[in-house]
């Protein structure tokens, strides 16, 4: 019978100091989601303004919006691909339907707003580079909440054809 010794010290160990290989696409500055700031801000504003607010102070709504923006930026970190906008779309989507998305729950808990699922419309939001779209329950089509560079670049190419 042959026994083999396994050298576990040779195996790579990932810690906070050494991120896993799948995150190697980050830019040297670590700001690979810096372009997501506008989209995340617009998405957070949409959810905050859509929230039933009759028993909340304005500062509570603003605090929720800020906490949600931070949560969305964290969600997009490492999953933001401006050259492939649909890539990672499922990971970045936000849902309030049969279940409430953890990013919405965490933002509400951070500012002590209860019952967030019932305060928000039942909807799915897709948060993509240059696009934020929302499909509300009972509506046949998704609404375009934000369209950034993608639409402006197509309109500029139309002008060039004239």
LINDAUR-V446280 format. One line per field, one symbol per residue. ss: DSSP state (h for helix, s for strand, l for the rest). phi: phi as a letter, one per 30 degrees, with the letter a starting at -180 (. if undefined). psi: psi as a letter, one per 40 degrees, with the letter a starting at -180 (. if undefined). A space follows every 50 residues. Layout:
ss->???
phi->???
psi->???
This chain:
ss->lllllllhhhllllllllllhhhllllllllllllhhhhhhhhhhhhhhh lllllllhhhhhhhhhhhhhhhhhhhllllllllllllhhhhlsssllls lhhhhhhhhhlllllhhhhlllssssssllssssssllllllssssslhh hhhhhhhhhhhl
phi->.cccdccdddddccbddbddddcddddedicdcdddeddddddddedddd ddceccdeddddddedddedddddddeibbbedbeddidddddbbbbdbc eeddddddddcicchdeddcddabcccbeiabbbcdeicdbdcddabcee dddddddddddd
psi->hhihhhgeeehhhhaddgiideeeeiideefeedeeddddddddddddde ihedeiidddddddddddddddddddhefhgdegddhedddeihhgbdih hdddddddddefhifddediihihhhhihehhihhihehdiiihdhhbdd dddddddddde.
